[in-house]
Amino acid sequence: MSRRRAYTVSRALRWAIETSGRYGRQHLTPRRRSLHRSSRHAVNNAHGHYSYTGVSVVLTQEGLLGRLPVGVGVEVLCLDRDWGWFESGVGLVSGGSGAGPENVAYVMYTSGSTGRPKGVVVQHGGLANRILWAQSEYRLGEHDVVLQKTPYSFDVSVWELFWPLAVGARLAILPPEEHRDPERVAAAIDRYGVTTVHFVPSMLDQFVRAVPGGCPTLTRVLASGETLAGSTVREFQHRFRAELHNLYGPTEASIDVTSWPCPPGADPSAPVPIGRPIANMRVLILDEWWEPVPVGVAGEVFLGGVGLARGYWGRHTGVSVVLTQEGLLGRLPVGVGVEVLCLDRDWGWFESGVGLVSGGSGAGPENVAYVMYTSGSTGRPKGVVIQHGGLANFAHELRWTPKDPVGRVALNASIAFDQSLDTLLALCHGWEIVIVPESVRLAPADFLGWLARNPVDVLETTPSQLEPLLRQGLAKLPEPPSTMLVSGEAIDSALWKQLYELTDMTIWNSYGPTECTIDTTVARIGDSPQPNIGRPIANMRVLILDEWWEPVPVGVAGEVFLGGVGLARGYWGRQ
């Protein structure tokens, strides 16, 4: 919807919700979809959003018609021209739309860190949870007035519009662009008797400095969207009697996921906390191995709960079942409609054979075998799609697996990395898998003690893990591994020389990016005193090319190009 801020907007959004249960990119009837956009952003972004959403209905006003790139087949309804159509009740369903918690409430567009618009799909359950939490926390009443001043292209506008109307409070709508002028905002607060208002921290800082005080009706200010400075909190509390709350939430959630009531007298030089999770939400700070970090240690924010967005519009993961353990349930951001099976709780379900198809699944070489996530050089997770054909080809190429006799192989790699599949495929050849406990992987002395108690024939490891193991006597164990697989990192000359001299072991160096099926090349270290990645495995091709895509001479640096059955199909959702 492209519309300048006016009272008709709230009525138009009510129409969208009651006809279909959603706004943004949504089906209004089986043939209708509409787009919610603010007028300021419509000119530059509307065409791009139309291409992603496939909208068939646009809500706007006559003055903006010439500025919107409306295509063929798109129905346009002008709120200032066709208002009688809305008031007639066309499209409204007696008893409501029938939408449930899992249905889409709205799609909010964000460019995030990529600069490319992405439609975040938020469900009714998450939106209802956010509004009900806010009402439980702040207790709006019939005498409260909420000032709606956020542009509709930002998700804060959603609670500004629906929260007061849902609980019987009043809604005051600020005219377009006046939200940029602190004095006009203050005047509107006094004029309408506003009790609740939202500011982004940078605008709150301007408001505090421009308005010396007053606004006696104001009882609470909610700040979100940016980092709130302690100095702004101090100045606000010095000039106003209202409460100040700091909220945090990415667009990929139902508006906010944490809240913090800013207490008086806090140190203005200290960071303002983002607070604790709101009702039915879970927030975790995890390290690169998805383990909780100690207090005070930096990590990544992981969200879970009913307020987590379904995903990006048109970028569905297709995940309908999650396999996990009971102890990890609270740490997984499992969305609505996803079935969860716990391996340590529901094992009887697996042993019953439910879901197994007689004669196999019918999957062919081109079907997806797994999606392995990697951040690569971007720091942003990307799902690499590997096909059955590539996985089957690799299984036949396990150089270290003799047909007879079978033995024991250590599962040392995390299942978040594709090297774990190298080990798991040994099951296809009748080998026994021995799982290395996570508690010993990072401590060389503990790892050696474990290997002494649990001797294995094959150990897969990385150069950085192997080096300290060798220093502490791996090769001198009573029953050392007869075969070692080294991968995941480059082997330097010193380590290569040391491995080359271990003639009692068969040691392989393998190479392969995540964008292929586990490994692409393999080299037996005992065959060469010089580090190398070896030759391609069967049905794979590896080329070293220059900037003009021409093969380089031996010894000249170039870029690695891969081809063959083991090459990944691509990144999930990036067709």
Legacy VTK file of the C-alpha trace (Angstrom):
# vtk DataFile Version 3.0
C-alpha trace
ASCII
DATASET POLYDATA
POINTS 575 float
0.000 0.000 0.000
1.312 3.432 -0.938
-0.468 6.100 1.094
0.408 9.316 2.916
-0.225 9.065 6.655
-3.906 9.678 7.405
-6.724 8.180 9.432
-7.870 6.192 6.394
-4.713 4.091 6.590
-5.735 2.343 9.783
-9.119 1.583 8.239
-7.481 0.335 5.027
-5.197 -2.004 6.964
-8.169 -3.266 8.944
-9.815 -4.026 5.604
-6.722 -5.937 4.469
-6.589 -7.957 7.688
-10.306 -8.762 7.706
-10.452 -9.774 4.058
-7.456 -12.037 4.094
-5.684 -12.038 7.420
-2.604 -10.291 6.016
-1.229 -7.167 4.415
1.948 -6.362 2.621
2.316 -9.053 -0.005
-0.787 -11.177 0.500
-3.858 -12.790 -1.002
-6.896 -10.609 -0.357
-9.111 -13.070 -2.171
-7.889 -16.039 -4.189
-7.109 -13.533 -6.946
-5.911 -10.509 -5.006
-2.639 -9.509 -3.426
-1.850 -6.066 -2.064
1.290 -4.150 -1.203
1.819 -1.954 1.856
4.272 0.876 1.130
4.795 4.380 2.463
4.690 7.240 -0.032
8.252 8.381 0.699
9.708 5.002 -0.231
7.314 4.190 -3.073
9.112 6.035 -5.868
12.520 4.388 -5.518
11.485 0.970 -4.276
7.977 0.136 -5.427
9.014 -1.340 -8.760
11.520 -3.639 -7.091
8.996 -4.744 -4.483
6.355 -5.456 -7.111
8.805 -7.729 -8.906
9.374 -9.747 -5.745
5.838 -9.868 -4.409
3.736 -10.366 -7.518
1.071 -7.994 -6.150
-2.245 -7.700 -7.958
-3.799 -4.967 -5.771
-2.207 -1.637 -4.809
-3.808 0.687 -2.235
-2.776 4.312 -2.778
-4.230 7.782 -3.416
-4.797 9.694 -6.637
-1.908 12.114 -6.107
0.594 9.243 -6.155
-0.711 7.351 -9.170
1.755 8.907 -11.618
4.709 7.998 -9.404
3.943 4.273 -9.081
5.209 1.764 -11.676
1.937 -0.184 -11.741
2.048 -2.970 -14.292
-0.556 -4.692 -16.393
-3.004 -6.785 -14.405
-2.518 -4.840 -11.155
-5.724 -3.451 -9.663
-5.386 0.018 -8.108
-7.687 1.261 -5.351
-7.365 4.905 -4.256
-8.315 5.523 -0.649
-9.370 9.135 -1.380
-11.357 8.187 -4.460
-12.740 4.723 -3.768
-13.493 5.070 -0.073
-17.115 4.194 -0.617
-15.967 0.838 -1.949
-14.193 0.092 1.330
-17.108 1.284 3.473
-19.475 -0.944 1.519
-17.814 -3.942 3.141
-16.731 -5.585 -0.117
-14.402 -8.483 0.580
-15.217 -8.658 4.312
-16.085 -12.109 5.569
-18.782 -12.546 8.198
-17.142 -13.796 11.388
-13.638 -12.758 10.336
-11.102 -13.981 7.806
-10.546 -17.345 9.436
-6.818 -16.709 9.666
-4.965 -18.619 12.384
-1.660 -18.050 14.239
0.349 -19.642 11.437
-1.130 -17.457 8.683
0.779 -14.483 7.316
-0.061 -11.129 8.939
2.268 -8.934 6.879
5.410 -8.887 4.773
7.870 -6.136 5.695
10.712 -5.324 3.333
14.270 -4.848 4.511
17.540 -4.632 2.640
19.557 -5.661 5.695
23.258 -5.834 4.908
22.830 -6.846 1.264
21.161 -3.757 -0.228
18.671 -6.067 -1.966
15.028 -5.916 -0.793
13.896 -8.981 1.148
10.333 -9.535 2.269
10.198 -10.752 5.880
7.115 -12.921 6.429
5.556 -12.335 9.869
2.724 -14.517 11.104
-0.408 -13.643 13.058
0.785 -15.640 16.068
3.926 -13.544 16.399
2.101 -10.248 15.948
-0.616 -11.209 18.434
2.053 -12.301 20.926
3.848 -8.944 20.608
0.655 -6.932 21.143
-0.538 -9.084 24.048
2.889 -8.853 25.702
2.905 -5.053 25.324
-0.535 -4.808 26.863
0.481 -7.042 29.767
3.663 -5.012 30.290
2.395 -1.437 29.836
-1.370 -1.675 30.442
-2.920 0.735 27.971
-6.393 1.874 29.059
-9.296 3.739 27.510
-7.752 7.094 28.420
-4.376 6.318 26.811
-3.424 7.856 23.468
-0.755 6.366 21.182
0.905 8.644 18.631
1.328 6.934 15.257
4.278 8.632 13.585
6.486 5.871 12.157
6.425 5.436 8.342
4.489 2.336 7.338
7.537 0.765 5.718
8.947 0.120 9.216
7.532 -2.541 11.528
7.151 -0.222 14.533
4.164 1.246 12.675
2.410 -2.117 13.066
2.152 -1.933 16.863
1.493 1.818 16.750
-1.594 1.118 14.625
-2.954 -2.127 16.052
-2.053 -2.120 19.747
-4.268 0.827 20.837
-7.142 -0.279 18.597
-6.939 -3.846 19.961
-7.349 -2.774 23.606
-9.739 0.175 23.370
-7.186 2.986 23.616
-7.077 5.946 21.239
-4.894 6.491 18.181
-3.531 9.885 17.089
-1.929 10.007 13.628
0.814 12.529 12.943
0.716 14.230 9.509
3.361 13.142 6.957
6.976 14.233 7.556
6.171 15.915 10.889
7.895 13.040 12.706
11.180 14.645 11.596
10.493 17.870 13.527
10.875 17.494 17.329
8.886 20.635 18.083
5.935 19.474 15.971
6.049 16.081 17.649
5.965 17.789 21.066
3.069 19.974 19.932
1.128 16.905 18.777
1.790 15.171 22.105
0.338 18.164 23.976
-2.521 18.697 21.512
-3.792 15.093 21.584
-2.829 14.262 25.178
-0.505 11.494 23.994
0.581 9.046 26.694
2.658 6.615 24.614
5.098 7.383 21.830
7.990 5.702 20.038
11.330 7.192 19.001
14.388 5.806 17.314
17.289 6.752 19.622
18.795 9.337 17.256
15.437 11.109 16.992
14.902 10.811 20.744
18.239 12.539 21.276
17.107 15.415 19.026
13.730 15.539 20.755
15.332 15.757 24.215
17.656 18.555 23.137
15.007 20.554 21.244
12.203 20.267 23.790
13.194 21.624 27.219
10.447 19.723 29.000
6.717 19.661 29.306
4.531 17.031 27.630
2.811 16.382 30.989
0.502 13.703 29.551
3.421 11.549 28.392
3.769 8.448 30.593
5.979 6.114 28.544
8.456 6.355 25.686
9.566 3.262 23.794
12.897 3.430 21.967
14.120 0.933 19.368
15.716 0.663 15.940
19.213 1.849 16.940
21.607 1.664 19.863
20.349 3.808 22.752
23.086 5.914 24.357
23.324 6.266 28.129
23.743 10.027 27.764
20.391 10.237 25.944
18.753 8.285 28.759
20.187 10.659 31.360
19.047 13.788 29.509
15.572 12.361 28.938
15.111 11.447 32.605
16.364 14.874 33.647
13.730 16.696 31.554
10.712 14.341 31.461
8.753 12.385 34.041
7.798 9.606 31.632
9.209 6.088 31.733
11.804 5.158 29.103
12.069 1.608 27.750
14.721 0.267 25.384
13.489 -2.416 22.984
15.352 -4.548 20.463
14.223 -6.647 17.553
15.379 -7.268 13.983
12.915 -7.045 11.106
13.142 -10.847 10.974
10.997 -11.042 14.114
7.580 -9.748 15.135
8.788 -6.204 15.827
10.580 -6.614 19.203
12.146 -9.571 20.995
13.673 -7.968 24.128
12.876 -5.036 26.418
14.677 -3.087 29.141
13.149 -0.506 31.508
15.808 2.210 31.801
16.250 2.816 35.556
16.967 6.308 36.895
20.527 7.022 37.944
22.245 4.600 35.569
25.826 5.328 34.496
25.513 7.420 31.287
28.851 6.099 30.010
27.747 2.451 30.253
25.983 0.668 27.384
22.212 0.485 27.725
21.186 -3.208 27.844
18.704 -4.605 25.339
17.096 -6.386 28.280
15.347 -9.719 28.571
13.194 -11.626 26.061
9.538 -10.727 25.846
6.905 -13.394 26.503
7.232 -16.608 24.464
10.559 -15.568 22.958
14.045 -16.941 23.556
17.313 -15.090 22.950
20.703 -16.815 23.090
24.258 -15.524 22.660
26.253 -18.322 21.032
29.793 -18.810 19.751
30.827 -20.135 16.335
30.097 -23.699 17.494
26.580 -22.734 18.612
27.546 -23.033 22.265
26.446 -20.427 24.877
29.186 -17.885 25.640
30.069 -16.790 29.192
28.735 -13.482 30.487
30.736 -10.611 29.038
32.008 -12.552 26.011
30.914 -11.454 22.530
28.874 -13.819 20.398
26.085 -14.027 17.840
22.432 -13.388 18.761
20.119 -16.348 18.079
16.346 -15.955 18.355
13.595 -18.466 18.884
9.937 -18.533 19.779
6.555 -17.617 18.418
7.722 -14.167 17.272
10.352 -15.421 14.861
9.493 -14.625 11.242
8.587 -17.515 8.966
11.383 -16.510 6.591
11.897 -14.364 3.513
9.148 -14.253 0.932
10.021 -16.606 -1.914
13.030 -18.063 -0.043
11.461 -21.004 1.717
13.792 -23.588 3.279
11.242 -26.364 2.911
12.140 -27.670 6.391
9.145 -29.473 7.867
10.875 -31.775 10.367
13.715 -31.005 12.798
15.708 -33.850 14.387
17.314 -32.888 17.683
17.652 -33.871 21.358
15.498 -32.778 24.271
18.349 -30.831 25.866
18.635 -28.645 22.767
14.953 -27.822 22.273
15.120 -24.436 23.966
18.072 -23.352 21.823
16.480 -24.009 18.437
14.506 -21.261 16.639
11.855 -23.687 15.400
9.047 -21.947 13.554
5.330 -22.612 13.376
4.352 -25.717 11.425
7.698 -27.506 11.888
7.544 -30.974 13.457
10.243 -31.692 16.052
11.487 -35.226 16.717
13.932 -35.823 19.579
16.354 -38.680 18.976
16.617 -39.409 22.705
12.868 -39.254 23.284
11.163 -40.460 20.109
13.484 -43.311 19.145
10.609 -45.777 19.149
9.036 -43.747 16.351
12.142 -44.261 14.209
12.402 -47.966 14.987
8.753 -48.451 14.038
9.621 -47.684 10.434
7.057 -44.879 10.109
7.694 -42.884 6.969
9.886 -45.520 5.315
8.892 -46.400 1.762
9.165 -49.974 0.560
11.793 -50.157 -2.146
13.410 -46.839 -1.208
12.453 -43.181 -1.513
12.624 -43.048 -5.288
15.169 -40.219 -5.164
17.410 -39.944 -8.221
20.935 -38.546 -8.745
19.550 -35.041 -9.320
17.544 -34.909 -6.083
18.850 -33.011 -3.077
20.808 -35.122 -0.578
21.630 -32.386 1.936
22.055 -28.637 2.389
25.241 -27.639 4.217
25.527 -24.076 5.501
28.698 -22.064 5.124
29.494 -18.395 5.736
32.402 -18.444 3.285
34.076 -15.064 2.943
30.893 -13.039 3.490
30.089 -13.942 7.094
26.503 -14.565 5.984
25.181 -18.164 6.064
24.597 -19.739 2.651
23.007 -23.143 2.150
25.007 -25.254 -0.316
22.748 -27.757 -2.121
24.365 -31.175 -2.683
22.705 -33.809 -4.862
22.480 -37.575 -4.409
24.575 -38.157 -7.509
27.550 -36.327 -6.031
27.199 -38.064 -2.666
26.982 -41.511 -4.277
30.021 -40.750 -6.424
32.030 -39.775 -3.348
30.909 -42.883 -1.421
32.423 -45.064 -4.136
35.680 -43.074 -3.900
36.512 -43.657 -0.227
40.198 -44.386 -0.796
40.791 -45.383 2.809
38.005 -48.009 3.011
39.241 -51.491 2.095
36.500 -53.937 1.299
37.955 -56.455 3.736
38.476 -56.339 6.632
36.217 -53.695 8.126
37.320 -51.666 11.133
36.618 -48.728 13.439
36.582 -45.105 12.318
36.416 -42.069 14.630
33.682 -39.498 14.007
35.712 -36.441 14.950
34.134 -33.665 12.859
30.994 -31.778 13.874
27.952 -32.713 11.790
27.727 -29.008 10.908
30.719 -29.649 8.606
30.617 -31.867 5.542
33.738 -33.788 6.598
31.511 -35.630 9.067
29.793 -37.224 6.055
33.148 -38.625 4.954
33.175 -40.660 8.162
29.458 -41.482 8.228
29.637 -42.939 4.719
31.875 -45.675 6.156
28.636 -47.187 7.472
27.807 -48.053 3.858
30.918 -50.284 3.833
30.142 -51.986 7.136
32.550 -50.042 9.316
31.920 -49.225 12.984
31.593 -45.538 13.881
33.105 -44.397 17.189
31.961 -40.894 18.177
34.619 -38.616 19.679
33.112 -36.721 22.653
33.017 -32.954 22.161
34.683 -32.490 25.544
37.961 -34.054 24.334
38.254 -32.631 20.816
39.909 -29.361 21.823
42.254 -30.778 24.501
45.151 -32.764 22.930
46.057 -34.615 26.145
42.447 -35.648 26.739
42.100 -36.673 23.087
45.187 -38.900 23.293
43.864 -40.496 26.478
40.555 -41.179 24.757
42.320 -42.730 21.728
44.368 -44.942 24.056
41.133 -46.243 25.632
39.238 -46.358 22.321
41.677 -47.379 19.577
40.457 -46.743 16.031
41.727 -47.738 12.600
40.886 -44.427 10.911
41.088 -40.886 12.305
39.918 -37.858 10.337
41.339 -34.551 11.558
42.486 -31.070 10.585
46.100 -29.815 10.475
45.545 -27.486 13.447
44.172 -30.362 15.551
46.714 -32.925 14.340
49.861 -30.890 15.046
49.538 -30.837 18.887
48.419 -34.482 18.869
51.643 -35.450 17.116
53.740 -33.369 19.538
52.177 -35.170 22.483
52.750 -38.654 21.081
49.915 -39.720 18.770
52.243 -41.940 16.735
53.562 -43.604 19.920
50.226 -44.846 21.201
50.068 -48.616 21.781
47.515 -48.867 18.964
47.738 -45.713 16.854
45.391 -45.213 13.877
46.646 -47.017 10.795
45.033 -44.430 8.512
44.582 -40.674 8.911
42.559 -38.274 6.763
43.717 -34.649 6.913
41.448 -31.960 5.455
39.767 -28.627 6.085
42.955 -26.516 6.115
46.223 -26.254 4.205
49.112 -28.429 5.462
52.308 -26.385 5.802
55.712 -27.742 4.751
56.862 -28.612 8.282
53.791 -30.678 9.102
53.828 -32.314 5.665
57.445 -33.417 6.219
56.552 -34.866 9.601
53.619 -36.802 8.139
55.699 -37.963 5.154
58.118 -39.617 7.567
55.389 -41.595 9.365
55.823 -44.637 7.161
53.772 -46.915 9.424
50.615 -44.915 8.659
48.662 -44.266 5.485
47.881 -40.535 5.509
45.673 -38.785 2.967
45.395 -35.058 2.271
42.060 -34.097 0.747
40.730 -30.813 -0.564
37.254 -29.619 -1.365
35.238 -26.450 -0.722
31.777 -26.687 0.801
30.424 -25.938 -2.679
31.215 -29.508 -3.738
30.448 -32.968 -2.361
32.908 -33.135 0.556
36.231 -33.562 -1.300
37.333 -32.854 -4.856
40.965 -33.941 -4.788
42.993 -36.381 -2.706
46.743 -37.009 -2.255
48.581 -39.779 -0.413
51.157 -37.859 1.627
53.630 -40.746 1.525
53.842 -40.465 -2.257
55.422 -36.981 -2.313
57.729 -35.010 0.006
56.156 -31.741 -1.233
52.753 -30.426 -0.115
50.036 -30.840 -2.754
46.292 -31.336 -2.963
46.623 -34.317 -5.280
44.449 -35.365 -8.185
40.686 -35.160 -8.752
38.534 -38.018 -7.536
36.544 -39.965 -10.128
34.086 -37.998 -12.262
35.464 -34.652 -11.091
37.542 -32.094 -12.957
39.839 -29.463 -11.429
41.401 -26.660 -13.457
43.812 -23.871 -12.483
42.969 -20.881 -14.695
44.192 -17.309 -15.093
42.030 -14.174 -15.191
41.119 -14.909 -18.840
40.008 -18.426 -17.933
43.030 -19.975 -19.607
45.034 -22.852 -18.014
48.176 -21.643 -16.251
51.574 -23.358 -16.612
52.751 -25.694 -13.847
53.992 -23.697 -10.862
52.056 -20.534 -11.748
49.344 -19.307 -9.396
45.756 -19.156 -10.593
42.146 -19.669 -9.580
40.724 -23.151 -8.898
37.730 -24.077 -11.091
35.736 -27.230 -10.378
33.454 -29.342 -12.508
31.846 -32.751 -12.498
29.162 -34.753 -10.764
30.271 -33.650 -7.286
29.761 -29.943 -7.886
26.950 -28.453 -5.784
23.714 -27.480 -7.496
24.029 -23.970 -6.052
22.930 -22.021 -2.975
19.529 -22.715 -1.491
16.976 -20.103 -2.531
19.293 -18.471 -5.090
18.058 -20.060 -8.277
LINES 1 576
575 0 1 2 3 4 5 6 7 8 9 10 11 12 13 14 15 16 17 18 19 20 21 22 23 24 25 26 27 28 29 30 31 32 33 34 35 36 37 38 39 40 41 42 43 44 45 46 47 48 49 50 51 52 53 54 55 56 57 58 59 60 61 62 63 64 65 66 67 68 69 70 71 72 73 74 75 76 77 78 79 80 81 82 83 84 85 86 87 88 89 90 91 92 93 94 95 96 97 98 99 100 101 102 103 104 105 106 107 108 109 110 111 112 113 114 115 116 117 118 119 120 121 122 123 124 125 126 127 128 129 130 131 132 133 134 135 136 137 138 139 140 141 142 143 144 145 146 147 148 149 150 151 152 153 154 155 156 157 158 159 160 161 162 163 164 165 166 167 168 169 170 171 172 173 174 175 176 177 178 179 180 181 182 183 184 185 186 187 188 189 190 191 192 193 194 195 196 197 198 199 200 201 202 203 204 205 206 207 208 209 210 211 212 213 214 215 216 217 218 219 220 221 222 223 224 225 226 227 228 229 230 231 232 233 234 235 236 237 238 239 240 241 242 243 244 245 246 247 248 249 250 251 252 253 254 255 256 257 258 259 260 261 262 263 264 265 266 267 268 269 270 271 272 273 274 275 276 277 278 279 280 281 282 283 284 285 286 287 288 289 290 291 292 293 294 295 296 297 298 299 300 301 302 303 304 305 306 307 308 309 310 311 312 313 314 315 316 317 318 319 320 321 322 323 324 325 326 327 328 329 330 331 332 333 334 335 336 337 338 339 340 341 342 343 344 345 346 347 348 349 350 351 352 353 354 355 356 357 358 359 360 361 362 363 364 365 366 367 368 369 370 371 372 373 374 375 376 377 378 379 380 381 382 383 384 385 386 387 388 389 390 391 392 393 394 395 396 397 398 399 400 401 402 403 404 405 406 407 408 409 410 411 412 413 414 415 416 417 418 419 420 421 422 423 424 425 426 427 428 429 430 431 432 433 434 435 436 437 438 439 440 441 442 443 444 445 446 447 448 449 450 451 452 453 454 455 456 457 458 459 460 461 462 463 464 465 466 467 468 469 470 471 472 473 474 475 476 477 478 479 480 481 482 483 484 485 486 487 488 489 490 491 492 493 494 495 496 497 498 499 500 501 502 503 504 505 506 507 508 509 510 511 512 513 514 515 516 517 518 519 520 521 522 523 524 525 526 527 528 529 530 531 532 533 534 535 536 537 538 539 540 541 542 543 544 545 546 547 548 549 550 551 552 553 554 555 556 557 558 559 560 561 562 563 564 565 566 567 568 569 570 571 572 573 574
